[in-house]
């Protein structure tokens, strides 16, 4: 599979690799309880954000199950990172890729997640050779469900109480799309 030519650009956004200069921007949203609750893990510390960004410095070759590409979502008209997009190769053999997004709450409701996810999904199909993309999300994450639907993804599954987050059972939806189904 061919690598993605980075950065990816849209009308309003630039999707690029993270750098060490992005630690504070990542921590500004990854350190929030309201963001972490849908990720089934505690909020990240600033130190953990630095470690995570260091791990993104060299993207995987996109050849083996679990390889991923994590891109910083930046507005084209102002500096700083407002969120991230993740593409993870779930099955190299079946060319299945998982897509996910996280946005700083201050930037939600403006279509940025949809715009960024649309660009990343198109790159997964066009450059990385994905046959199918899917997203797993907490059923209470209505914003992400709307993003999936705006992209043209269909809800394929509702997993009831399939994950335990501390004392809380979480349920998930799985949305998916093939290349010809994606709204570009």
TALIN-V145490 format. One record per run of one state. SS is the DSSP state (2 for helix, 1 for strand, 0 for the rest). FROM is the first residue (numbers start at 1). TO is the last residue. If there is no record, write none. Layout:
ss:SS from:FROM to:TO
ss:SS from:FROM to:TO
This chain:
ss:0 from:1 to:7
ss:1 from:8 to:9
ss:0 from:10 to:12
ss:1 from:13 to:17
ss:0 from:18 to:19
ss:2 from:20 to:30
ss:0 from:31 to:32
ss:2 from:33 to:36
ss:0 from:37 to:45
ss:2 from:46 to:56
ss:0 from:57 to:67
ss:1 from:68 to:75
ss:0 from:76 to:80
ss:1 from:81 to:91
ss:0 from:92 to:95
ss:1 from:96 to:103
ss:0 from:104 to:104
ss:2 from:105 to:107
ss:0 from:108 to:111
ss:2 from:112 to:126
ss:0 from:127 to:131
ss:1 from:132 to:138
ss:0 from:139 to:141
ss:2 from:142 to:151
ss:0 from:152 to:153
ss:1 from:154 to:165
ss:0 from:166 to:167
ss:1 from:168 to:178
ss:2 from:179 to:181
ss:0 from:182 to:184
